[in-house]
Amino acid sequence: MKQVFTVPDYLPDQTPNSGTLEGLRNAFPIVKGYAPVRDFQSVSDAITGDFRGGTAVIANDGTSYLLVGTTTSLLRYTSGSWTTLVSGLNIEEQWRFVGFGDFVVAVNGAVTYEVDLAAGSAAPIIGAPAGKSVTVVGDYVVIGQSVNNLINVQTSEINDHTEWDPVEGATIQPQLTGGEVMGLSGGEYGVILQRQRIVRQTRTGNADLPFEYDPITDNVGCASKGSVVTHGRSTFFLSDQGFGSIEDGQSWVPIGTEKVDRTFQELVPTDDYDRIFSAIDPVRKLAIWCVPGSPGFLFIYNYELQKWGIAELPVEGIFSAFTSSETLEGVSVEYPDLDAMPVSLDDPVFSGGNPQLYVVRDGQIGTLSGETLKAVFEFGFVELVPGNRARLRHVRPITDSTKTQIDVKVSERQGDEGREVDGGALRASGRIPLRASGRYHQLTWTEPAGTRWSYVHAFELEYAGGQGR
């Protein structure tokens, strides 16, 4: 007899043998299965200071720039090297950035900076609040969590990121209920994430009162400043209840309930919530939350499929950005021997402006584009012949890998420790021989590190019923 099993969803919060993956490592969900998480590959020299945030922006002339904030510096990466824009700092909070024409407004909880992309310089914005979050709503720059008042939300004068005087048209709006402002997202409207509630910020068209503020929810708030990340009309974040999103600036949607919320809360103490970084991988349609460490963890959510994955690797932080523009002179500095370059001069990495997820390790900025990491899929018990034992003979993995390893644990009762049986090598026929007899069979699928594969979809079990072997 033969039976095909598709690889189920990763839902570690659910009870064992509920038809889900009981364990997963270094894979993220795609249509009909999972794809590999790859190892870190550096694209830059090490930065000065500890990483506290990054972004990329595109100037009006189309040139893209990579900006990174650390505990001591504000840096710009272009033409293959880092340029220090500001040094001698002592920053404890994460840096947040937002583009505004040929400028970038950067906040860090201490001093708010203007980065002039055309001039390649940075300077404090006189009169601007020293906030911890920043966004753009319409034609206004919005800053939250000012040092002197953590419940304030302040907006600049229209079309002027340097003017913060209310007399000149800027606004200050304290959020009197809901607690500290934890983060902001912008666009056509704003979303203000407080500790105990979420508020929509809507433009009125009235110059005297340019915004109105309406609660979206009064019983859900944001528990981690670093967890707030926006894509399109969705704002993702971590609440006390678990992972969720605000959709269209109107409704709260839990995305981790009975999926990964309890697993995350057991793995990550609340004291570490301020260490979390978040980012969007728009190419793969992923929202990612990073818990730094060696190893650290990436909780990966495919927001189109509404499915989860996870990765474990050394990491100091992540951020969403674009590839930075490279001049030929910059390329020649980075690769003195052009004939020995690992990529061609036509590669998009040198054109700039392409969406990219960046990862930080050992102070270097890089991408997850190296060799595949070791991936593990742990399945629940299956009873191949209801009410009877079964003799498992072969497993046929449905994947494009040629190095798949599958082992099985066999038991007579689901509560037994089980007897482990190692599978043989993957044959030319595409099958792995196994000789495992028992009532319950539990498979572990492993893709060794460095294996070339792009999808894991399903497996076919070949077995016979009966008491004997």
Secondary structure, DSSP 8 states (H G I E B T S, - for coil): -EEEEE---B-TTS-TTSSSEEEEESEEEETTEEEE-B--EEEEEE-SS-EEEEEEEE-TTS-EEEEEEESS-EEEEETTEEEEEE-S----S--EEEEETTEEEEE-SS--EEEETTTTEEEE-TT----SEEEEETTEEEEEEETTEEEEEEE-BTTBTT---GGGT-EEEE--SS-SEEEEE-BSSEEEEESS-EEEEEE-S-SSS-EEEEEEESS---S-GGG-EEETTEEEEEETTEEEEEETTTEEEESSTTTTHHHHHHHS-GGGGGG-EEEEETTTTEEEEEE-EEEEEEEEEETTTTEEEEEEEEESEEEEEE-----HHHHHHH-SSGGG-SS-TTSGGGT---EEEEEEETTEEEES-SSB--EEEEEEEE-SSTTS-EEEEEEEEEES-SS-EEEEEEESSTTS--EEE------TTS-EEEEEEESEEEEEEEE-TT---S-EEEEEEEEEESS--
